[in-house]
Amino acid sequence: MKYIILYAREPKFGLNLHPPEVIKRRDFIEVAGIEVDSLEEVFRQMNHVDGTEIVSKLGNQRGMPLRSMSSGDIALAEDGKIWFCASVGWREVTFAQEDVR
């Protein structure tokens, strides 16, 4: 499945055990697009756990170095689901109404 990876512009969610159910798209910046089989694989690749690296030309063009994925970042799945990287695992969230097109 294809995922668009968005990192929080500011680490405002931190290690929140209960992420918000609704998030604002403008609080995130797109850094990569990857194709993997699972959310666990999203995390693995975005953190270079096994030596495979994602080179983010988009992140570099926007002047944002690619850091490791952490709690508070999100993955947009091609099926339309929005996944919030929680302190443990993933939580499905939605964009605020003003972000829905």
C-alpha positions, 0 to 999 in steps of 0.5 A: 500500500502507498503512504504519504508521510507527514511530520508534525511541524512542531512536536505539539503532541509529544508522547500523548497516549491519547492522540486527538481524534481530529487533527489539523492538516496545516500542523504537518508537512509532507516529507515522503511517499513510500510503498510498504505492506504495513504500518509497522513497515512505515515506521521501520523504513522511516526510522532506518531500522534495517539499513534501508533509507528513505531519501526525501527530496520533498523534505529537502526542498522545503528545507526540512531535514528528514528526521526519524518518525516519532509520536505525533507524526502521521501516515496517510494511506492510499485508502484514505485512512489517516494514521497517527503514530502514537507512543505505542502503535498507531491510532486512526484519526481524521482531519478537521472539517476545514481540511476536508475537500 
